[in-house]
Amino acid sequence: MKIFGNILWLIFGGLLTAVEYLIASLLLMITIIGIPFGLQTLKLAILALWPFGSQITDNGNSGGCLNLLMNILWIILGGFWICLSHFFFGLLLCITIIGIPFGRQHFKMVGLALTPFGKTIS
C-alpha cells in the first residue's frame, strides 16, 4: 500500500515538490555559507520523493548549540514559510477522506521544514 501511495504522491505533485527543493538546494550550495542550508533542503527533497513509509528521527546530537543556532537561522530565513505551506496543503488535503493520507504526509513534512538540523530520514 505504501508503494501505491508513493506513486500517487509522485504523480500528483510530489515530483514537482522534490524538483523545487532540489533546485533550491543547488542554488543554496553555490556559496560556502549556504551549503548547510542546501543540505537541509536536500533532506526535504528526499522526503518529498518518497514520504509514505519514511520516518523522521532525531540524531543523538540534536540538542547541540550549533543545531539550535542553525535551526533558528533556518526559521528566520524561510523555514517558517516552508512549514506554513506544508501545513496549508495538509489541511487542504484533509478536507476529503481520500486526501487524508496525503495530508498526513504534508504534516510529517511540517516538522522537518520547521527544524531540519539534527534530524534524519529513515
PEBELNOR-V888660 format. One record per residue. RES is the residue in one small letter. SS is DSSP state (H for helix, E for strand, - for the rest). PHI is phi in whole degrees, -180 to 180 (* if undefined). OMEGA is omega in whole degrees, 0 to 359 (none if undefined). Layout:
[[RES | SS | PHI | OMEGA] [RES | SS | PHI | OMEGA]]
This chain:
[[m | - | * | 179] [k | H | -65 | 180] [i | H | -66 | 178] [f | H | -63 | 177] [g | H | -63 | 179] [n | H | -67 | 178] [i | H | -66 | 176] [l | H | -62 | 178] [w | H | -60 | 180] [l | H | -64 | 182] [i | H | -66 | 187] [f | H | -98 | 171] [g | H | 130 | 181] [g | H | -66 | 179] [l | H | -66 | 178] [l | H | -63 | 178] [t | H | -63 | 180] [a | H | -64 | 178] [v | H | -65 | 178] [e | H | -62 | 178] [y | H | -65 | 179] [l | H | -66 | 178] [i | H | -64 | 178] [a | H | -62 | 179] [s | H | -63 | 180] [l | H | -64 | 178] [l | H | -67 | 179] [l | H | -69 | 183] [m | - | -80 | 177] [i | - | -65 | 180] [t | - | -101 | 179] [i | - | -66 | 181] [i | - | -67 | 183] [g | - | -83 | 183] [i | H | -59 | 179] [p | H | -62 | 179] [f | H | -72 | 176] [g | H | -64 | 177] [l | H | -65 | 179] [q | H | -71 | 177] [t | H | -70 | 174] [l | H | -66 | 175] [k | H | -60 | 179] [l | H | -65 | 178] [a | H | -65 | 179] [i | H | -64 | 179] [l | H | -68 | 179] [a | H | -70 | 178] [l | H | -76 | 188] [w | - | -143 | 187] [p | - | -79 | 181] [f | - | -71 | 182] [g | - | 91 | 178] [s | - | -87 | 177] [q | - | -128 | 178] [i | E | -102 | 180] [t | E | -124 | 177] [d | E | -83 | 172] [n | - | -72 | 176] [g | - | -67 | 183] [n | - | -106 | 185] [s | - | -71 | 180] [g | - | -96 | 182] [g | - | -71 | 181] [c | H | -64 | 181] [l | H | -66 | 177] [n | H | -63 | 178] [l | H | -63 | 179] [l | H | -62 | 180] [m | H | -67 | 176] [n | H | -66 | 177] [i | H | -65 | 177] [l | H | -63 | 179] [w | H | -59 | 180] [i | H | -62 | 182] [i | H | -67 | 187] [l | H | -86 | 175] [g | H | 149 | 181] [g | H | -63 | 179] [f | H | -63 | 182] [w | H | -73 | 175] [i | H | -64 | 178] [c | H | -61 | 179] [l | H | -64 | 180] [s | H | -66 | 178] [h | H | -68 | 177] [f | H | -64 | 180] [f | H | -63 | 179] [f | H | -67 | 175] [g | H | -63 | 177] [l | H | -64 | 181] [l | H | -63 | 180] [l | H | -73 | 181] [c | - | -79 | 177] [i | - | -66 | 180] [t | - | -104 | 180] [i | - | -66 | 181] [i | - | -66 | 183] [g | - | -83 | 184] [i | H | -58 | 179] [p | H | -61 | 180] [f | H | -75 | 175] [g | H | -64 | 178] [r | H | -64 | 178] [q | H | -70 | 175] [h | H | -67 | 177] [f | H | -65 | 175] [k | H | -64 | 181] [m | H | -74 | 179] [v | H | -60 | 181] [g | H | -63 | 179] [l | H | -71 | 181] [a | H | -70 | 181] [l | H | -81 | 181] [t | - | -137 | 184] [p | - | -82 | 183] [f | - | -71 | 179] [g | - | 90 | 180] [k | E | -124 | 177] [t | E | -127 | 178] [i | E | -109 | 179] [s | - | -129 | none]]
